[in-house]
Amino acid sequence: MNDTYKKLPPLVDEALVKRAMQFGTATLCDGMHEIGIEWDGCMDAAVMPLDEGFRMAGTASTVETTDGDNFPIHVAIYQSKPGYVLVIDGKSCMDRAYLGDLMGGAAKAIGINALVVDGCVRDKVGLKQLGLPVFARGIMQASPIKKGPGSINCPIICGGVSVNPGDLVVGDHDGVVVIPREKIEAVLDAAQKKSSYEQKRRLAIAEYERCREAGEPLPNLAPAWVTEMLGNQG
């Protein structure tokens, strides 16, 4: 086998994957920002789910290819196993589709958690009907080519973000985030703190609205950090 076709990385602990699924990607990005991860792990805004209802998380298995060549993607799918998210650095190619519903069907049959493509896919309706979360930069019906070799399970850049095999990948209606494997627990802890803060803010907003509608004295709605910053600027 080509020496750029490397073996699958170890799976991220399932308990961490399930924990990550409790948070939206926006909250996870906040968690990464809080601990100082560059770019907050967010892929480009153009890499979005084919269906807004798609949510996914799993261990990154990576592919590097270009010019609509899906040969290495075929290889990566057939050597994969349940629990992985196939993350494809397609160099943002918009001229050809990298995969369609047949490859998506094979990925689902194998147990792959999701497909993330920095490039185009086709058979949008068929892919959505599979129920396998697919995230892509665009839709293009033009056929892929099969050339190879490409690379499998090597470090890549996908959607502007560094992805190493074994990183944790999470996606939802807002897009895709990548959490470095060695930072997963720290990011999840920071995301939990952010989630707790947001819940308190939602309660404060609801109470303000209740008081306004009831004609009662209005509580302070601005977060403490806003008041603090205004004071510092005064």
N, C-alpha and C positions, 0 to 999 in steps of 0.2 A: 504494500500500500504506500502511496505517496507520503513522504516524511512530513508533509505539512498537514496530513490528516491525523490528528492526534486523538487520543482516547477521551472519553467523556470524563469531566471532572466529578468529584464526589458530590452527591446531592446535599443541599443545605438541609439542616435538620427540619423535619416536617413541622415541629412545634413553632419554629421561627417563621416558616412560610405561613402557617395559619394565623399567627399573630400579626404578620404584615398585612394580611387580608382584612384585618379589622379597621385599617386606616385607608383613607383615600390617598391618591398619589400626591395631592396638594399638601396634605398633612405630612407625608413622608418627606417631601421636598423641604418643608419647613424644618423637619427634624435634621435633615442633612445640612441645611444652612446653619442651624444652631450649633452643630459640632464642627463646622468649618470645612465641609466638603465642597471643593471648587465646582461651580456651575450647578450646585444642588442636585446633581444626578439627573436632571431633566432632559429628555430627548427633545429635538426640535418640535415646534408646535405643529408642523405638518404631519408628523408620524402619529396617526390617530386610529381608533378602532373602526372597523367597518360597521359596527353596530354599537350605539351608545350604551347598550346594556351589557356589553362584554366587560368582565373583570377577570383578572388573572394574576397569579404569582407563581414563581418557580425558579429553579436553578438555571443560569445561563449556559447554554451550549452555543458556541459561536460559529459563524460562517463568514468568510470573506470572498467576494466575487465581484464581477463588474460586467458592464455592457449587456445586461440581460442574460447572462450565462447561468443556467440553473443546474448544471451538472453537479457541482459540489453540494448544492442544496439537497438534491436527490440522495447523495451519499450520506449526508448528515441525518436526514430523516430516517433512512433505513438502518442506520447504526445506533439510533437513539433509543431511549427507554422512557417509561412513565416518569413524570415529575420534572421534566426539563422544559424550558422555554427556548425555542430555537430563535436566536437573534442574528439577523442577516445583514451584514454590511454590504449593501449593493451599490455603494458609491453614489447614492441618490439618482440612479439611472431612471429616467422617465420615458425612455423610448420603447421599452419592452416590458412585459410582465415577467416576474420571476417565478410565479406559481399561480395555480388556479385551484378549482375545487377537487380535482383528482389527487394532487399532492396534499392538499389540505385534508382530504379524506384518509389518506395513508397516515398522515401525522396523527390524526385523531384515533385511528385504529391502534396505533402503536402506544398511545397514551401520552403523547406530548401535550403539555399544558396550554401552549399558545405559540403563535408565530409572530415575530416582529420583523418587518422588512423595511430597510431604508432603500426604498425603490417602489416599484409598482406591482400590483397583483391584478388578476382578472377573475371572471366568474363571480362577481360580487354577490349576487343573490345566492348562488350555490354555496359559497363560503359561509354566508350568514346562516343559511339553513343547516349547515353542519353543526353549528353551536360551538365550534372551536374558536376561541378568541383569536382574531387576526388583526394586527395593527400594521398599517402601511403608509407610505408617503403619498400614494395615489393609485388610481385605477387606469389601466391601459390594456386594451385587448390584444395588442400585437404579440406574436409568439416569442417565447424565449429561444435562446440558442443553447447548444450543448457543446462546450469546448473544454473547460477545465484548465488546469487542475483546481485553482482556488485554494483556500485554506480552511481547515476545520479545527475548532477548539484552540485557536490562537488569539492573542489580544487583538481587538478590533476597535474601530470608531463607528458607532451606529447612531444616526440622528444627532451627531455632534458630541456624543458622550463616549468616554472610554468604557469598554466592556471587556472584562476578563472572564474566561471560562470559570464557572463556579460562583460568580456574583449572583445576588438576588435581584430578579427583575419583577416589577409590579406594574400593572396597567389597568386603567379604567377609562371612563368617559373623558377625563382631562388629558390623557396621554400616557406616556411610559416613563418610569424612573428606574434607575439602576443603582443599587446599593452595594458598594464594595464589600466583599465577603467578610473581611476583617473588621468592618464597621457595623455589621448588621444589628447587633444587640444595642450598641450605643445609639444608633439611629432610631430604633424602635422605642427605646426609653425616652428619647427626646420627643418623638412623635406622640407618645402617650401624654407627656406634659402639655404639649401643644393642644392635643385633643381635649384635655381637661379644662384648659384655659378657654377654648372655644365654646365648650358647653356652658361655662359660667357666663360668657358674653351673651350667648343666646338667651339665657334666663334673664339677664339684665335688660336686654332689648325687649323681651316679652313683657317684663314688669313695667318698663317705661311706657310701652304702648297701652297696657292696661290702665295705668294711672292717667294717661292723657285722655283716654276714652271715658274714664269715670269722673273726670274733672277734679282729680286729686292732685296734690302737690307733686311736681315732677322730680324724680331722683336724677342725679348726675348720670348722664348717659356715656360721656366720653371715657375711654379707658384711662387708667392712671398714667400710662406712658405718654399719652397725648398731652395731658395736663403738665406733666414733668417737662416735656420738650418745649411747650409753649413758655413755661417759666424760664427755661434756660435761654430762650431766644429773646426774652424781654429785657 
